[in-house]
Amino acid sequence: MAFIELLTEDSAADAADLLEADRAQRGYLPNYARGFAHRPAVYSAWKGLLGAVTANMDERRYELATLAAARRLRSSYCALAHGKVLADRFLTEADVEALARARPVEALDDLDRAVMELADKVAADATAVTQHDVDRLRAHGLSDAEIADVVLAAAIRCFYSKTLDGRGIEPDAAFQELPVSLRDALTVGRPIEAA
């Protein structure tokens, strides 16, 4: 249960349009949107920042970096959401489960692993990032802008995950529908909301 009131379109008139858009996109009103409804300008700014970060980034790379950061941050909400995207679009459920449990995954190449390791390091302690970490990505063909994208993906995940977890916002009950082993592997922090 969230530590703050989760608003709806009826209780957050100034955020009603944002919440309605989220409901239309997901088919239900996600808890993260209900929590952000207290500060719709922040939520709108978040959406703009997220769009700016992902606009030029390979989607699969973004999802891998985000899952690595979410796992490090122990953010169930973000691990579940982005693990689901990876399983739906890019990897098998077994591969995503293995990633969530920090096990080797053959479907990843050396670049994928380097991306996830950098994102994990940024989320854990960005001051620990070294020139070697960056050079490793360059050696795999990433430009400086693409490396910046990986760092940005991990850094924005820190803001988002901590914003949700700091207010006790649980992952949506809809995540209960994931296969049990995948759901359990991706639940790395707060439990999923009861159905």
C-alpha positions, -999 to 999 in steps of 0.1 A, spaced: 0 0 0 13 34 -10 24 58 18 5 86 0 -29 89 -15 -30 76 -51 -51 100 -71 -76 94 -99 -90 116 -126 -118 125 -102 -95 135 -74 -68 153 -94 -86 177 -117 -53 194 -128 -38 160 -138 -70 145 -153 -57 147 -189 -24 130 -180 -41 103 -161 -67 97 -188 -39 93 -214 -22 67 -191 -55 48 -187 -61 48 -224 -25 35 -231 -25 8 -205 -62 -1 -202 -61 7 -165 -47 36 -144 -12 26 -133 -1 34 -97 29 54 -108 6 78 -127 -17 81 -97 13 90 -75 27 115 -99 -8 132 -101 1 151 -70 26 171 -91 14 170 -127 41 195 -138 68 171 -126 50 141 -143 48 161 -175 84 171 -173 94 134 -166 76 123 -198 95 150 -217 128 139 -202 121 103 -209 112 111 -245 143 131 -250 165 103 -236 149 75 -257 144 95 -289 178 85 -304 184 54 -284 181 18 -296 150 5 -278 165 -29 -269 196 -12 -255 174 12 -235 154 -18 -220 186 -37 -211 202 -6 -195 170 1 -176 166 -34 -164 202 -34 -151 196 -1 -133 163 -12 -119 177 -44 -106 206 -26 -89 181 -1 -74 158 -29 -62 129 -13 -80 103 -40 -86 81 -16 -105 107 -8 -131 122 -43 -132 87 -57 -139 77 -31 -165 110 -32 -184 115 -70 -180 81 -75 -195 90 -53 -225 122 -73 -230 103 -106 -228 75 -94 -251 97 -79 -278 134 -89 -276 142 -119 -255 126 -151 -242 110 -152 -208 137 -176 -196 164 -151 -208 148 -122 -189 144 -143 -158 181 -152 -160 190 -115 -164 169 -106 -134 187 -132 -114 221 -120 -127 228 -152 -145 245 -155 -179 223 -152 -210 236 -165 -243 212 -142 -262 233 -112 -251 265 -103 -269 295 -85 -255 281 -51 -262 248 -59 -244 268 -71 -214 289 -40 -214 258 -18 -216 242 -36 -187 274 -34 -166 278 3 -172 241 10 -163 245 -11 -132 276 8 -122 259 42 -128 229 31 -106 251 17 -79 278 44 -77 284 67 -107 317 78 -92 330 43 -98 326 46 -136 361 47 -152 376 55 -185 379 18 -191 341 14 -188 336 40 -215 364 27 -237 349 -8 -235 317 5 -252 337 25 -277 356 -7 -286 322 -23 -294 314 5 -318 293 29 -297 297 66 -303 301 90 -274 265 101 -278 253 64 -276 274 59 -245 258 91 -230 224 75 -238 233 45 -216 243 67 -188 212 88 -192 190 58 -192 205 45 -159 205 80 -143 168 87 -151 159 53 -137 174 64 -104 151 94 -102 120 75 -113 126 44 -91 134 64 -60 104 86 -66 81 56 -66 98 36 -39 102 66 -16 64 70 -16 57 32 -12 41 29 -46 37 -7 -54 38 -23 -89 4 -26 -105 -16 -57 -98 -16 -64 -135 20 -77 -131 5 -106 -112 -5 -120 -146 32 -126 -156 44 -162 -155 52 -169 -119 90 -176 -123 94 -144 -144 73 -124 -120 92 -136 -90 126 -130 -106 116 -94 -115 102 -86 -81 134 -73 -66 121 -49 -40 85 -38 -31 59 -65 -36 33 -63 -64 0 -48 -54 -26 -74 -44 -51 -82 -71 
